[in-house]
Amino acid sequence: MELTKAHLICFSPTSTSKQVGQGIVHGMETENITITDVTLSEAGELDIVGSEVAVIAVPVYGGRVAPLALQRMKNIRGNDTPAVLVVVYGNRAYEKALMELDAFAIRQGFKVIGAATFVGEHSYHTEKHPIAQGRPDQDDLLFAHNFGKLVAEKIRTAETLGKVYPVDVRSIRRPKQSLFGLLRFLRGVIKMRKSEVPVPKAPVTDESLCIHCGICVKKCPNAAIIKGEEQHTIVEKCIRCCACVKACPERARSFDTPFAPLLSKNFPKQKQPQTLL
Ligand SMILES: Cc1cc2nc3c(=O)[nH]c(=O)nc-3n(C[C@H](O)[C@H](O)[C@H](O)COP(=O)(O)O)c2cc1C
């Protein structure tokens, strides 16, 4: 059957999920690509028809899909439309995220015909505590591109939409994880919780460095920073995505979370992308 359009739908505060999603849709070699980026605002009513394919790429927060991503995509619907689900995680684990995205996509009327898990530089990455630095890298993006090609082939070689068969996302291969690293991480988290040292709930601004350029205001997905008052973060609104930290040209924003050293130390081995078709 003909593939008339590839539609990328993404939520991606620090752009790693978007980069992976773009790699996949470009690999499909269709002239017609549309990107609906719901990072900064909710998608309007959008119905994607069966002759198109939707690639849905989202980050993992706490082993689940970033909650704001699902909220922002609620007006997007398929009509038995083939969908490829992509979760991007910071080299620790994605736990229930792919299954959650699968349930969401099916509810919205999509037929899940492929899935992938990719690693993206962790939102909490810093020079001092590197976590999956620079991912997705060139190899990841090439892998994404080739996966896109295979997805398109699956659709184009099927006689009808009914013959583009769905996949069971539970059968995707999980990345290998050293038990020792995992236990050390869990021990660190328990120790941190017991110590009762307050864990920061939002990034902070070094006022001596802030030039009030407003880039953080524009990058914040949830309006937690107000123009002219960049030294404050509305903690109740902050989703700790660290888009403001990564985008600040003056390095005035930082998020000094104790999770960063724990993640950096205990998950040093880079995990690789996995796909299912
Ligand atoms: C609040 C929060 C929770 C996160 N939880 C996880 C997690 O459970 N496992 C993991 O490996 N990475 C986790 N990450 C890292 C992100 O999944 C990762 O950095 C991802 O690449 C961000 O995607 P984006 O660039 O599209 O925003 C978390 C990040 C944030 C901000």
Ligand as a Chemical Component Dictionary entry (heavy atoms), coordinates in Angstrom:
data_LIG
# 
_chem_comp.id                   LIG 
_chem_comp.type                 NON-POLYMER 
_chem_comp.pdbx_formal_charge   0 
_chem_comp.three_letter_code    LIG 
# 
loop_
_chem_comp_atom.comp_id 
_chem_comp_atom.atom_id 
_chem_comp_atom.alt_atom_id 
_chem_comp_atom.type_symbol 
_chem_comp_atom.charge 
_chem_comp_atom.model_Cartn_x 
_chem_comp_atom.model_Cartn_y 
_chem_comp_atom.model_Cartn_z 
_chem_comp_atom.pdbx_ordinal 
LIG C1  C1  C 0 11.724 14.395 35.815 1  
LIG C2  C2  C 0 12.562 13.472 34.996 2  
LIG C3  C3  C 0 12.516 12.104 35.226 3  
LIG C4  C4  C 0 13.297 11.238 34.451 4  
LIG N1  N1  N 0 13.199 9.896  34.670 5  
LIG C5  C5  C 0 13.965 9.043  33.947 6  
LIG C6  C6  C 0 13.871 7.634  34.166 7  
LIG O1  O1  O 0 13.042 7.126  34.916 8  
LIG N2  N2  N 0 14.737 6.831  33.491 9  
LIG C7  C7  C 0 15.679 7.327  32.635 10 
LIG O2  O2  O 0 16.474 6.549  32.126 11 
LIG N3  N3  N 0 15.731 8.663  32.353 12 
LIG C8  C8  C 0 14.899 9.517  32.986 13 
LIG N4  N4  N 0 14.930 10.859 32.715 14 
LIG C9  C9  C 0 15.787 11.348 31.620 15 
LIG C10 C10 C 0 15.012 11.608 30.318 16 
LIG O3  O3  O 0 14.189 10.520 29.991 17 
LIG C11 C11 C 0 16.007 11.848 29.179 18 
LIG O4  O4  O 0 16.894 12.868 29.503 19 
LIG C12 C12 C 0 15.340 12.175 27.847 20 
LIG O5  O5  O 0 16.340 12.090 26.855 21 
LIG C13 C13 C 0 14.726 13.560 27.821 22 
LIG O6  O6  O 0 14.007 13.726 26.621 23 
LIG P1  P1  P 0 13.849 15.131 25.837 24 
LIG O7  O7  O 0 15.236 15.545 25.422 25 
LIG O8  O8  O 0 13.019 14.767 24.659 26 
LIG O9  O9  O 0 13.246 16.117 26.764 27 
LIG C14 C14 C 0 14.162 11.746 33.446 28 
LIG C15 C15 C 0 14.202 13.134 33.234 29 
LIG C16 C16 C 0 13.415 13.980 33.987 30 
LIG C17 C17 C 0 13.461 15.449 33.698 31 
# 
loop_
_chem_comp_bond.comp_id 
_chem_comp_bond.atom_id_1 
_chem_comp_bond.atom_id_2 
_chem_comp_bond.value_order 
_chem_comp_bond.pdbx_ordinal 
LIG C1  C2  SING 1  
LIG C2  C3  SING 2  
LIG C2  C16 DOUB 3  
LIG C3  C4  DOUB 4  
LIG C4  N1  SING 5  
LIG C4  C14 SING 6  
LIG N1  C5  DOUB 7  
LIG C5  C6  SING 8  
LIG C5  C8  SING 9  
LIG C6  O1  DOUB 10 
LIG C6  N2  SING 11 
LIG N2  C7  SING 12 
LIG C7  O2  DOUB 13 
LIG C7  N3  SING 14 
LIG N3  C8  DOUB 15 
LIG C8  N4  SING 16 
LIG N4  C9  SING 17 
LIG N4  C14 SING 18 
LIG C9  C10 SING 19 
LIG C10 O3  SING 20 
LIG C10 C11 SING 21 
LIG C11 O4  SING 22 
LIG C11 C12 SING 23 
LIG C12 O5  SING 24 
LIG C12 C13 SING 25 
LIG C13 O6  SING 26 
LIG O6  P1  SING 27 
LIG P1  O7  DOUB 28 
LIG P1  O8  SING 29 
LIG P1  O9  SING 30 
LIG C14 C15 DOUB 31 
LIG C15 C16 SING 32 
LIG C16 C17 SING 33 
# 
